[in-house]
Amino acid sequence: MNVTLKALTLVTGHYGSGKTNFALNLACQQAELGKSVTLVDLDIVNPYFRSSDYPDLLSSRGIRLIAPKFAGQTLDAPGLPPDILAAFDKTYGDNDVTIIDVGGDSVGSTALGRFAPRIRAMDSSMLYVVNNNRPEIAAPRNAVAILREIETVSRLSASAIVNNSHLMGGTTPEVIESSVEYAGQVSELTGLPILLHTAPIALAGLIRGVDNLMPVEIYVKKPWE
Amino acid sequence: MSNKVLMKGNEALAEAAILAGCRHFFGYPITPQTELAAYMAKKMPKIGGVYLQAESEVAAINMVLGASSAGVRVMTSSSSPGISLKSEGISYLIGSDLPALIINVQRGGPGLGGIQPGQADYYQATRGIGHGDARLLVFAPSTVQEMVDLVFKAFELGDKYRMPAMILADGMLGQMMEPVELPDAAAATSERKTWATDGHGGKRKKNITNSLYLDPYLLEKTIHERRLRYDELNAGYQMAEEFYTDDADIIVTAYGASARVSRSAVVMAREIGIKAGLLRPISLWPFPASVIQRLSASAKVFLTVEMSMGQMVDDVRLAVNGVKPVDFFGRTGGVIPTPAEILTAIKNLA
């Protein structure tokens, strides 16, 4: 399914829920739809498995990447890049979308807080990515608790849920099908709609009874895969 | 449905330690192991355990020593530069015959180095962890599942042989996620420690844990007694995994994350008709020398792959003992070798 995005989309969630792989897929999909896409890597907490590790993929799709200055610099002290301000200050045309891949948990979302007033004034949405195979959010009420922490520090409210439940290499159609009920419970507890469910492209055709399914490429891999 | 969950290596190490009965964690944050400490900070208070972020690594390891002396399962975790700071305390643990679990999620070095994965602390873990005639149990997992399993093993053997044990991981293993099946907490075995300084209550002779022996003959006797335990471990607990080694001409030896990459390279080599195999040490001390000695009879050449300038390769050479050539390929400073690079190194030997 193709997603219609607002000018600014924030991708948040528990760390390890698959935000980065989802954000990369979302950016590629929007580029394919002819949008002018900017992807911001706002993860200033974790130096591993991040959007800015994929510059070749992004540039090949014509996606602009804004990444924090982090590893590779002299100091082990992450800072926000000055060009991130462009994401909030620029005048968005009908064709422009910006996707922000936010760091995990409330720690990662803290970086959003200072931009909250600007974000609230914009045409924006905040997505909350969940994966019921991550132990700390496997119980729907725990997923809600982490969302509330994220909302508190970011001073923003989530607008929809993305069900990205998977078991990496151990993902089967059943893993995804059985997560739909979980996503529904998170939706019920929060009152937020489920924007979509993801499934690896190879499995998408085998999944039964799931609406709003977005087939995703697995971009975030280990060095030996 | 299996009861598999998706965990980061760092989280899995922490959860496994809790399941193995560890209720005491003393540490200090450092990338790329911080999720482990963060996990403990969240979990320990909920289960009646102790999480304490010390003022430094040196303080943390001495808290570990105190807790271990009192007879409880205790651990600390850090990454390369932090382990250097802890090495004094580790030597004291060894000298006091005290068990403890020490996690090193290695990064690039020396000095502050970098924050990407490394394997350049092999010498430190197997040779130079503190001063003195000292040995440390060292285990090298290569999957998140194995991280869990080896935490149990490390506690079990550490308690049995009264010595600290290290899990030598790296930033890639610590940060990556894999499906994992957690064992039942009941799987943990822990016998009461009769030597613990946990209060005699007037009912037994007092216990003393100490690493200071001013009488050289007494110190020598103590070291010899410890040496006997080392010999027993060396004879009975060498651990390694073999992959396509039966008919292999080229044996790649690698541990941890570089073994994962090497495994992919071995599969690629087999696809183009090169008889390659992988020998993956799981225990780094005791080093699985006997299996390498066996393979050196049938293999034509060894290729050791590490994320360092070449450290474990020394142990491979000692085990091969000049019978066959031993070559080396490595990337270092936080760079992970690619399967293609290792395949090229294999092809050069074919």
Chai-1 contact restraints between the chains, C-beta under 6 A:
chainA,res_idxA,chainB,res_idxB,connection_type,confidence,min_distance_angstrom,max_distance_angstrom,comment,restraint_id
A,G16,B,K8,contact,1.0,0.0,6.0,A-B,restraint_1
A,G16,B,M177,contact,1.0,0.0,6.0,A-B,restraint_2
A,P47,B,I115,contact,1.0,0.0,6.0,A-B,restraint_3
A,Y48,B,Q175,contact,1.0,0.0,6.0,A-B,restraint_4
A,A71,B,I115,contact,1.0,0.0,6.0,A-B,restraint_5
A,D76,B,I115,contact,1.0,0.0,6.0,A-B,restraint_6
A,N133,B,V5,contact,1.0,0.0,6.0,A-B,restraint_7
A,N133,B,L6,contact,1.0,0.0,6.0,A-B,restraint_8
A,R134,B,L6,contact,1.0,0.0,6.0,A-B,restraint_9
A,P135,B,V5,contact,1.0,0.0,6.0,A-B,restraint_10
A,L167,B,L6,contact,1.0,0.0,6.0,A-B,restraint_11
A,L167,B,P179,contact,1.0,0.0,6.0,A-B,restraint_12
A,G170,B,P179,contact,1.0,0.0,6.0,A-B,restraint_13
A,K222,B,M176,contact,1.0,0.0,6.0,A-B,restraint_14
A,P223,B,V261,contact,1.0,0.0,6.0,A-B,restraint_15
A,P223,B,I336,contact,1.0,0.0,6.0,A-B,restraint_16
A,W224,B,R260,contact,1.0,0.0,6.0,A-B,restraint_17
A,W224,B,V261,contact,1.0,0.0,6.0,A-B,restraint_18
A,W224,B,S264,contact,1.0,0.0,6.0,A-B,restraint_19
A,W224,B,P339,contact,1.0,0.0,6.0,A-B,restraint_20
